[in-house]
Amino acid sequence: MLGVVKSKMVQPSLWQQLQACWPALKGSLALVHKPCIRPNCRACASGQKHPNYLLSFTQKGRRRSLYVPLAMVPIIKRALANGRRVEDLLYKTGPALLKEYRSQNPAQTGPTAPLKRSQARKRSSKS
């Protein structure tokens, strides 16, 4: 078991990049047209209805949607873009951690690894 990998280069860089991505959220924003409750509304009677934004996301395995006030739409759009950046950073962190670990701990197997005593004896007896 390798234990906990102590990252000296990846961790500070990741934290700095994550802090720049606030606010962040995962989901989607959709512009929908819904009818209102007024009985004689011209927009609803003509079929245009009223534009509204909905934020859709998954909560406890179920799809949820929330109404987004028009004033919050730019903030939500920025948070969704930041959420995609955070997800991308997390996908890139795994390979970066492995690369850092391997640079500090050379491979113990393969053609460049030092031979164990038993393997060295087998090779010298074959010669």
Chimera marker file (.cmm) of the C-alpha trace (Angstrom):
<marker_set name="trace">
<marker id="1" x="0.000" y="0.000" z="0.000" r="1" g="1" b="0" radius="0.5"/>
<marker id="2" x="1.382" y="3.382" z="-1.001" r="1" g="1" b="0" radius="0.5"/>
<marker id="3" x="-0.316" y="5.431" z="1.694" r="1" g="1" b="0" radius="0.5"/>
<marker id="4" x="-1.072" y="9.118" z="1.315" r="1" g="1" b="0" radius="0.5"/>
<marker id="5" x="0.768" y="10.911" z="-1.468" r="1" g="1" b="0" radius="0.5"/>
<marker id="6" x="2.262" y="14.172" z="-0.197" r="1" g="1" b="0" radius="0.5"/>
<marker id="7" x="2.047" y="16.527" z="-3.150" r="1" g="1" b="0" radius="0.5"/>
<marker id="8" x="4.293" y="19.564" z="-2.979" r="1" g="1" b="0" radius="0.5"/>
<marker id="9" x="3.680" y="21.014" z="-6.437" r="1" g="1" b="0" radius="0.5"/>
<marker id="10" x="0.169" y="19.960" z="-7.507" r="1" g="1" b="0" radius="0.5"/>
<marker id="11" x="-1.749" y="20.868" z="-4.337" r="1" g="1" b="0" radius="0.5"/>
<marker id="12" x="-0.886" y="24.599" z="-4.046" r="1" g="1" b="0" radius="0.5"/>
<marker id="13" x="-1.445" y="25.119" z="-7.757" r="1" g="1" b="0" radius="0.5"/>
<marker id="14" x="-4.796" y="23.317" z="-7.630" r="1" g="1" b="0" radius="0.5"/>
<marker id="15" x="-5.967" y="25.370" z="-4.634" r="1" g="1" b="0" radius="0.5"/>
<marker id="16" x="-5.102" y="28.633" z="-6.373" r="1" g="1" b="0" radius="0.5"/>
<marker id="17" x="-6.959" y="27.605" z="-9.508" r="1" g="1" b="0" radius="0.5"/>
<marker id="18" x="-9.999" y="26.412" z="-7.552" r="1" g="1" b="0" radius="0.5"/>
<marker id="19" x="-10.229" y="29.653" z="-5.574" r="1" g="1" b="0" radius="0.5"/>
<marker id="20" x="-10.355" y="31.594" z="-8.841" r="1" g="1" b="0" radius="0.5"/>
<marker id="21" x="-13.391" y="29.506" z="-9.874" r="1" g="1" b="0" radius="0.5"/>
<marker id="22" x="-15.820" y="30.732" z="-7.228" r="1" g="1" b="0" radius="0.5"/>
<marker id="23" x="-18.843" y="30.615" z="-7.408" r="1" g="1" b="0" radius="0.5"/>
<marker id="24" x="-19.145" y="27.201" z="-9.048" r="1" g="1" b="0" radius="0.5"/>
<marker id="25" x="-22.039" y="24.823" z="-9.559" r="1" g="1" b="0" radius="0.5"/>
<marker id="26" x="-22.990" y="21.806" z="-11.603" r="1" g="1" b="0" radius="0.5"/>
<marker id="27" x="-26.192" y="21.732" z="-13.614" r="1" g="1" b="0" radius="0.5"/>
<marker id="28" x="-27.775" y="23.464" z="-16.573" r="1" g="1" b="0" radius="0.5"/>
<marker id="29" x="-29.672" y="26.661" z="-17.230" r="1" g="1" b="0" radius="0.5"/>
<marker id="30" x="-32.598" y="26.717" z="-19.644" r="1" g="1" b="0" radius="0.5"/>
<marker id="31" x="-34.806" y="29.493" z="-20.952" r="1" g="1" b="0" radius="0.5"/>
<marker id="32" x="-38.394" y="28.244" z="-20.984" r="1" g="1" b="0" radius="0.5"/>
<marker id="33" x="-41.713" y="29.926" z="-21.762" r="1" g="1" b="0" radius="0.5"/>
<marker id="34" x="-44.485" y="29.342" z="-19.222" r="1" g="1" b="0" radius="0.5"/>
<marker id="35" x="-48.046" y="30.608" z="-18.863" r="1" g="1" b="0" radius="0.5"/>
<marker id="36" x="-48.922" y="32.907" z="-15.996" r="1" g="1" b="0" radius="0.5"/>
<marker id="37" x="-51.943" y="32.836" z="-13.679" r="1" g="1" b="0" radius="0.5"/>
<marker id="38" x="-53.670" y="35.975" z="-14.996" r="1" g="1" b="0" radius="0.5"/>
<marker id="39" x="-56.923" y="35.059" z="-16.756" r="1" g="1" b="0" radius="0.5"/>
<marker id="40" x="-56.742" y="37.704" z="-19.543" r="1" g="1" b="0" radius="0.5"/>
<marker id="41" x="-53.006" y="37.778" z="-20.273" r="1" g="1" b="0" radius="0.5"/>
<marker id="42" x="-52.296" y="38.762" z="-23.912" r="1" g="1" b="0" radius="0.5"/>
<marker id="43" x="-48.954" y="36.930" z="-24.053" r="1" g="1" b="0" radius="0.5"/>
<marker id="44" x="-50.478" y="33.667" z="-22.849" r="1" g="1" b="0" radius="0.5"/>
<marker id="45" x="-53.540" y="34.047" z="-25.102" r="1" g="1" b="0" radius="0.5"/>
<marker id="46" x="-51.297" y="34.591" z="-28.155" r="1" g="1" b="0" radius="0.5"/>
<marker id="47" x="-49.243" y="31.477" z="-27.302" r="1" g="1" b="0" radius="0.5"/>
<marker id="48" x="-46.008" y="33.393" z="-26.556" r="1" g="1" b="0" radius="0.5"/>
<marker id="49" x="-46.213" y="32.850" z="-22.799" r="1" g="1" b="0" radius="0.5"/>
<marker id="50" x="-43.605" y="34.336" z="-20.444" r="1" g="1" b="0" radius="0.5"/>
<marker id="51" x="-39.846" y="33.692" z="-20.551" r="1" g="1" b="0" radius="0.5"/>
<marker id="52" x="-38.328" y="32.195" z="-17.398" r="1" g="1" b="0" radius="0.5"/>
<marker id="53" x="-34.993" y="30.629" z="-16.563" r="1" g="1" b="0" radius="0.5"/>
<marker id="54" x="-34.761" y="27.263" z="-14.831" r="1" g="1" b="0" radius="0.5"/>
<marker id="55" x="-31.688" y="25.797" z="-13.168" r="1" g="1" b="0" radius="0.5"/>
<marker id="56" x="-31.698" y="21.999" z="-13.403" r="1" g="1" b="0" radius="0.5"/>
<marker id="57" x="-29.454" y="19.814" z="-11.245" r="1" g="1" b="0" radius="0.5"/>
<marker id="58" x="-29.318" y="16.385" z="-9.617" r="1" g="1" b="0" radius="0.5"/>
<marker id="59" x="-29.979" y="16.043" z="-5.895" r="1" g="1" b="0" radius="0.5"/>
<marker id="60" x="-29.887" y="12.660" z="-4.157" r="1" g="1" b="0" radius="0.5"/>
<marker id="61" x="-30.136" y="10.943" z="-7.540" r="1" g="1" b="0" radius="0.5"/>
<marker id="62" x="-33.228" y="12.881" z="-8.644" r="1" g="1" b="0" radius="0.5"/>
<marker id="63" x="-33.494" y="15.655" z="-11.202" r="1" g="1" b="0" radius="0.5"/>
<marker id="64" x="-34.592" y="19.006" z="-9.734" r="1" g="1" b="0" radius="0.5"/>
<marker id="65" x="-35.362" y="22.380" z="-11.279" r="1" g="1" b="0" radius="0.5"/>
<marker id="66" x="-35.521" y="25.790" z="-9.643" r="1" g="1" b="0" radius="0.5"/>
<marker id="67" x="-36.764" y="29.108" z="-10.963" r="1" g="1" b="0" radius="0.5"/>
<marker id="68" x="-33.923" y="31.630" z="-11.428" r="1" g="1" b="0" radius="0.5"/>
<marker id="69" x="-34.740" y="35.330" z="-11.050" r="1" g="1" b="0" radius="0.5"/>
<marker id="70" x="-33.647" y="37.381" z="-14.062" r="1" g="1" b="0" radius="0.5"/>
<marker id="71" x="-31.167" y="39.377" z="-11.930" r="1" g="1" b="0" radius="0.5"/>
<marker id="72" x="-29.330" y="36.147" z="-11.014" r="1" g="1" b="0" radius="0.5"/>
<marker id="73" x="-28.965" y="34.753" z="-14.560" r="1" g="1" b="0" radius="0.5"/>
<marker id="74" x="-25.465" y="36.251" z="-15.170" r="1" g="1" b="0" radius="0.5"/>
<marker id="75" x="-24.230" y="34.906" z="-11.820" r="1" g="1" b="0" radius="0.5"/>
<marker id="76" x="-25.632" y="31.436" z="-12.534" r="1" g="1" b="0" radius="0.5"/>
<marker id="77" x="-24.080" y="31.410" z="-16.020" r="1" g="1" b="0" radius="0.5"/>
<marker id="78" x="-20.675" y="32.319" z="-14.546" r="1" g="1" b="0" radius="0.5"/>
<marker id="79" x="-21.064" y="29.669" z="-11.813" r="1" g="1" b="0" radius="0.5"/>
<marker id="80" x="-21.908" y="26.997" z="-14.413" r="1" g="1" b="0" radius="0.5"/>
<marker id="81" x="-18.833" y="27.935" z="-16.480" r="1" g="1" b="0" radius="0.5"/>
<marker id="82" x="-16.711" y="27.831" z="-13.302" r="1" g="1" b="0" radius="0.5"/>
<marker id="83" x="-18.204" y="24.441" z="-12.439" r="1" g="1" b="0" radius="0.5"/>
<marker id="84" x="-17.017" y="23.089" z="-15.796" r="1" g="1" b="0" radius="0.5"/>
<marker id="85" x="-13.534" y="24.526" z="-15.095" r="1" g="1" b="0" radius="0.5"/>
<marker id="86" x="-13.468" y="22.857" z="-11.655" r="1" g="1" b="0" radius="0.5"/>
<marker id="87" x="-14.471" y="19.531" z="-13.181" r="1" g="1" b="0" radius="0.5"/>
<marker id="88" x="-11.721" y="19.881" z="-15.794" r="1" g="1" b="0" radius="0.5"/>
<marker id="89" x="-9.152" y="20.707" z="-13.088" r="1" g="1" b="0" radius="0.5"/>
<marker id="90" x="-10.148" y="17.622" z="-11.112" r="1" g="1" b="0" radius="0.5"/>
<marker id="91" x="-9.785" y="15.408" z="-14.197" r="1" g="1" b="0" radius="0.5"/>
<marker id="92" x="-6.296" y="16.818" z="-14.793" r="1" g="1" b="0" radius="0.5"/>
<marker id="93" x="-5.206" y="16.405" z="-11.152" r="1" g="1" b="0" radius="0.5"/>
<marker id="94" x="-4.997" y="12.596" z="-11.223" r="1" g="1" b="0" radius="0.5"/>
<marker id="95" x="-2.400" y="12.389" z="-14.009" r="1" g="1" b="0" radius="0.5"/>
<marker id="96" x="-0.486" y="15.337" z="-12.498" r="1" g="1" b="0" radius="0.5"/>
<marker id="97" x="-0.307" y="13.584" z="-9.108" r="1" g="1" b="0" radius="0.5"/>
<marker id="98" x="0.929" y="10.373" z="-10.742" r="1" g="1" b="0" radius="0.5"/>
<marker id="99" x="3.537" y="12.254" z="-12.760" r="1" g="1" b="0" radius="0.5"/>
<marker id="100" x="4.790" y="14.029" z="-9.621" r="1" g="1" b="0" radius="0.5"/>
<marker id="101" x="4.881" y="10.764" z="-7.646" r="1" g="1" b="0" radius="0.5"/>
<marker id="102" x="6.753" y="8.954" z="-10.401" r="1" g="1" b="0" radius="0.5"/>
<marker id="103" x="9.299" y="11.761" z="-10.690" r="1" g="1" b="0" radius="0.5"/>
<marker id="104" x="10.091" y="11.356" z="-6.977" r="1" g="1" b="0" radius="0.5"/>
<marker id="105" x="9.834" y="7.535" z="-6.926" r="1" g="1" b="0" radius="0.5"/>
<marker id="106" x="11.442" y="5.845" z="-9.945" r="1" g="1" b="0" radius="0.5"/>
<marker id="107" x="9.878" y="2.653" z="-11.268" r="1" g="1" b="0" radius="0.5"/>
<marker id="108" x="10.762" y="-0.556" z="-9.442" r="1" g="1" b="0" radius="0.5"/>
<marker id="109" x="10.038" y="-2.713" z="-12.483" r="1" g="1" b="0" radius="0.5"/>
<marker id="110" x="10.777" y="-2.566" z="-16.188" r="1" g="1" b="0" radius="0.5"/>
<marker id="111" x="13.968" y="-2.363" z="-18.223" r="1" g="1" b="0" radius="0.5"/>
<marker id="112" x="15.410" y="0.625" z="-16.344" r="1" g="1" b="0" radius="0.5"/>
<marker id="113" x="14.848" y="-0.755" z="-12.824" r="1" g="1" b="0" radius="0.5"/>
<marker id="114" x="17.793" y="-2.234" z="-10.898" r="1" g="1" b="0" radius="0.5"/>
<marker id="115" x="17.800" y="-6.022" z="-10.867" r="1" g="1" b="0" radius="0.5"/>
<marker id="116" x="17.063" y="-7.953" z="-7.687" r="1" g="1" b="0" radius="0.5"/>
<marker id="117" x="19.730" y="-10.398" z="-6.498" r="1" g="1" b="0" radius="0.5"/>
<marker id="118" x="17.755" y="-13.476" z="-7.581" r="1" g="1" b="0" radius="0.5"/>
<marker id="119" x="17.183" y="-12.029" z="-11.068" r="1" g="1" b="0" radius="0.5"/>
<marker id="120" x="20.834" y="-11.041" z="-11.384" r="1" g="1" b="0" radius="0.5"/>
<marker id="121" x="21.937" y="-14.588" z="-10.497" r="1" g="1" b="0" radius="0.5"/>
<marker id="122" x="19.554" y="-16.075" z="-13.074" r="1" g="1" b="0" radius="0.5"/>
<marker id="123" x="20.863" y="-13.765" z="-15.797" r="1" g="1" b="0" radius="0.5"/>
<marker id="124" x="24.528" y="-14.433" z="-14.945" r="1" g="1" b="0" radius="0.5"/>
<marker id="125" x="23.982" y="-18.214" z="-14.943" r="1" g="1" b="0" radius="0.5"/>
<marker id="126" x="22.371" y="-18.032" z="-18.417" r="1" g="1" b="0" radius="0.5"/>
<marker id="127" x="25.430" y="-16.254" z="-19.861" r="1" g="1" b="0" radius="0.5"/>
<link id1="1" id2="2" r="1" g="1" b="0" radius="0.2"/>
<link id1="2" id2="3" r="1" g="1" b="0" radius="0.2"/>
<link id1="3" id2="4" r="1" g="1" b="0" radius="0.2"/>
<link id1="4" id2="5" r="1" g="1" b="0" radius="0.2"/>
<link id1="5" id2="6" r="1" g="1" b="0" radius="0.2"/>
<link id1="6" id2="7" r="1" g="1" b="0" radius="0.2"/>
<link id1="7" id2="8" r="1" g="1" b="0" radius="0.2"/>
<link id1="8" id2="9" r="1" g="1" b="0" radius="0.2"/>
<link id1="9" id2="10" r="1" g="1" b="0" radius="0.2"/>
<link id1="10" id2="11" r="1" g="1" b="0" radius="0.2"/>
<link id1="11" id2="12" r="1" g="1" b="0" radius="0.2"/>
<link id1="12" id2="13" r="1" g="1" b="0" radius="0.2"/>
<link id1="13" id2="14" r="1" g="1" b="0" radius="0.2"/>
<link id1="14" id2="15" r="1" g="1" b="0" radius="0.2"/>
<link id1="15" id2="16" r="1" g="1" b="0" radius="0.2"/>
<link id1="16" id2="17" r="1" g="1" b="0" radius="0.2"/>
<link id1="17" id2="18" r="1" g="1" b="0" radius="0.2"/>
<link id1="18" id2="19" r="1" g="1" b="0" radius="0.2"/>
<link id1="19" id2="20" r="1" g="1" b="0" radius="0.2"/>
<link id1="20" id2="21" r="1" g="1" b="0" radius="0.2"/>
<link id1="21" id2="22" r="1" g="1" b="0" radius="0.2"/>
<link id1="22" id2="23" r="1" g="1" b="0" radius="0.2"/>
<link id1="23" id2="24" r="1" g="1" b="0" radius="0.2"/>
<link id1="24" id2="25" r="1" g="1" b="0" radius="0.2"/>
<link id1="25" id2="26" r="1" g="1" b="0" radius="0.2"/>
<link id1="26" id2="27" r="1" g="1" b="0" radius="0.2"/>
<link id1="27" id2="28" r="1" g="1" b="0" radius="0.2"/>
<link id1="28" id2="29" r="1" g="1" b="0" radius="0.2"/>
<link id1="29" id2="30" r="1" g="1" b="0" radius="0.2"/>
<link id1="30" id2="31" r="1" g="1" b="0" radius="0.2"/>
<link id1="31" id2="32" r="1" g="1" b="0" radius="0.2"/>
<link id1="32" id2="33" r="1" g="1" b="0" radius="0.2"/>
<link id1="33" id2="34" r="1" g="1" b="0" radius="0.2"/>
<link id1="34" id2="35" r="1" g="1" b="0" radius="0.2"/>
<link id1="35" id2="36" r="1" g="1" b="0" radius="0.2"/>
<link id1="36" id2="37" r="1" g="1" b="0" radius="0.2"/>
<link id1="37" id2="38" r="1" g="1" b="0" radius="0.2"/>
<link id1="38" id2="39" r="1" g="1" b="0" radius="0.2"/>
<link id1="39" id2="40" r="1" g="1" b="0" radius="0.2"/>
<link id1="40" id2="41" r="1" g="1" b="0" radius="0.2"/>
<link id1="41" id2="42" r="1" g="1" b="0" radius="0.2"/>
<link id1="42" id2="43" r="1" g="1" b="0" radius="0.2"/>
<link id1="43" id2="44" r="1" g="1" b="0" radius="0.2"/>
<link id1="44" id2="45" r="1" g="1" b="0" radius="0.2"/>
<link id1="45" id2="46" r="1" g="1" b="0" radius="0.2"/>
<link id1="46" id2="47" r="1" g="1" b="0" radius="0.2"/>
<link id1="47" id2="48" r="1" g="1" b="0" radius="0.2"/>
<link id1="48" id2="49" r="1" g="1" b="0" radius="0.2"/>
<link id1="49" id2="50" r="1" g="1" b="0" radius="0.2"/>
<link id1="50" id2="51" r="1" g="1" b="0" radius="0.2"/>
<link id1="51" id2="52" r="1" g="1" b="0" radius="0.2"/>
<link id1="52" id2="53" r="1" g="1" b="0" radius="0.2"/>
<link id1="53" id2="54" r="1" g="1" b="0" radius="0.2"/>
<link id1="54" id2="55" r="1" g="1" b="0" radius="0.2"/>
<link id1="55" id2="56" r="1" g="1" b="0" radius="0.2"/>
<link id1="56" id2="57" r="1" g="1" b="0" radius="0.2"/>
<link id1="57" id2="58" r="1" g="1" b="0" radius="0.2"/>
<link id1="58" id2="59" r="1" g="1" b="0" radius="0.2"/>
<link id1="59" id2="60" r="1" g="1" b="0" radius="0.2"/>
<link id1="60" id2="61" r="1" g="1" b="0" radius="0.2"/>
<link id1="61" id2="62" r="1" g="1" b="0" radius="0.2"/>
<link id1="62" id2="63" r="1" g="1" b="0" radius="0.2"/>
<link id1="63" id2="64" r="1" g="1" b="0" radius="0.2"/>
<link id1="64" id2="65" r="1" g="1" b="0" radius="0.2"/>
<link id1="65" id2="66" r="1" g="1" b="0" radius="0.2"/>
<link id1="66" id2="67" r="1" g="1" b="0" radius="0.2"/>
<link id1="67" id2="68" r="1" g="1" b="0" radius="0.2"/>
<link id1="68" id2="69" r="1" g="1" b="0" radius="0.2"/>
<link id1="69" id2="70" r="1" g="1" b="0" radius="0.2"/>
<link id1="70" id2="71" r="1" g="1" b="0" radius="0.2"/>
<link id1="71" id2="72" r="1" g="1" b="0" radius="0.2"/>
<link id1="72" id2="73" r="1" g="1" b="0" radius="0.2"/>
<link id1="73" id2="74" r="1" g="1" b="0" radius="0.2"/>
<link id1="74" id2="75" r="1" g="1" b="0" radius="0.2"/>
<link id1="75" id2="76" r="1" g="1" b="0" radius="0.2"/>
<link id1="76" id2="77" r="1" g="1" b="0" radius="0.2"/>
<link id1="77" id2="78" r="1" g="1" b="0" radius="0.2"/>
<link id1="78" id2="79" r="1" g="1" b="0" radius="0.2"/>
<link id1="79" id2="80" r="1" g="1" b="0" radius="0.2"/>
<link id1="80" id2="81" r="1" g="1" b="0" radius="0.2"/>
<link id1="81" id2="82" r="1" g="1" b="0" radius="0.2"/>
<link id1="82" id2="83" r="1" g="1" b="0" radius="0.2"/>
<link id1="83" id2="84" r="1" g="1" b="0" radius="0.2"/>
<link id1="84" id2="85" r="1" g="1" b="0" radius="0.2"/>
<link id1="85" id2="86" r="1" g="1" b="0" radius="0.2"/>
<link id1="86" id2="87" r="1" g="1" b="0" radius="0.2"/>
<link id1="87" id2="88" r="1" g="1" b="0" radius="0.2"/>
<link id1="88" id2="89" r="1" g="1" b="0" radius="0.2"/>
<link id1="89" id2="90" r="1" g="1" b="0" radius="0.2"/>
<link id1="90" id2="91" r="1" g="1" b="0" radius="0.2"/>
<link id1="91" id2="92" r="1" g="1" b="0" radius="0.2"/>
<link id1="92" id2="93" r="1" g="1" b="0" radius="0.2"/>
<link id1="93" id2="94" r="1" g="1" b="0" radius="0.2"/>
<link id1="94" id2="95" r="1" g="1" b="0" radius="0.2"/>
<link id1="95" id2="96" r="1" g="1" b="0" radius="0.2"/>
<link id1="96" id2="97" r="1" g="1" b="0" radius="0.2"/>
<link id1="97" id2="98" r="1" g="1" b="0" radius="0.2"/>
<link id1="98" id2="99" r="1" g="1" b="0" radius="0.2"/>
<link id1="99" id2="100" r="1" g="1" b="0" radius="0.2"/>
<link id1="100" id2="101" r="1" g="1" b="0" radius="0.2"/>
<link id1="101" id2="102" r="1" g="1" b="0" radius="0.2"/>
<link id1="102" id2="103" r="1" g="1" b="0" radius="0.2"/>
<link id1="103" id2="104" r="1" g="1" b="0" radius="0.2"/>
<link id1="104" id2="105" r="1" g="1" b="0" radius="0.2"/>
<link id1="105" id2="106" r="1" g="1" b="0" radius="0.2"/>
<link id1="106" id2="107" r="1" g="1" b="0" radius="0.2"/>
<link id1="107" id2="108" r="1" g="1" b="0" radius="0.2"/>
<link id1="108" id2="109" r="1" g="1" b="0" radius="0.2"/>
<link id1="109" id2="110" r="1" g="1" b="0" radius="0.2"/>
<link id1="110" id2="111" r="1" g="1" b="0" radius="0.2"/>
<link id1="111" id2="112" r="1" g="1" b="0" radius="0.2"/>
<link id1="112" id2="113" r="1" g="1" b="0" radius="0.2"/>
<link id1="113" id2="114" r="1" g="1" b="0" radius="0.2"/>
<link id1="114" id2="115" r="1" g="1" b="0" radius="0.2"/>
<link id1="115" id2="116" r="1" g="1" b="0" radius="0.2"/>
<link id1="116" id2="117" r="1" g="1" b="0" radius="0.2"/>
<link id1="117" id2="118" r="1" g="1" b="0" radius="0.2"/>
<link id1="118" id2="119" r="1" g="1" b="0" radius="0.2"/>
<link id1="119" id2="120" r="1" g="1" b="0" radius="0.2"/>
<link id1="120" id2="121" r="1" g="1" b="0" radius="0.2"/>
<link id1="121" id2="122" r="1" g="1" b="0" radius="0.2"/>
<link id1="122" id2="123" r="1" g="1" b="0" radius="0.2"/>
<link id1="123" id2="124" r="1" g="1" b="0" radius="0.2"/>
<link id1="124" id2="125" r="1" g="1" b="0" radius="0.2"/>
<link id1="125" id2="126" r="1" g="1" b="0" radius="0.2"/>
<link id1="126" id2="127" r="1" g="1" b="0" radius="0.2"/>
</marker_set>
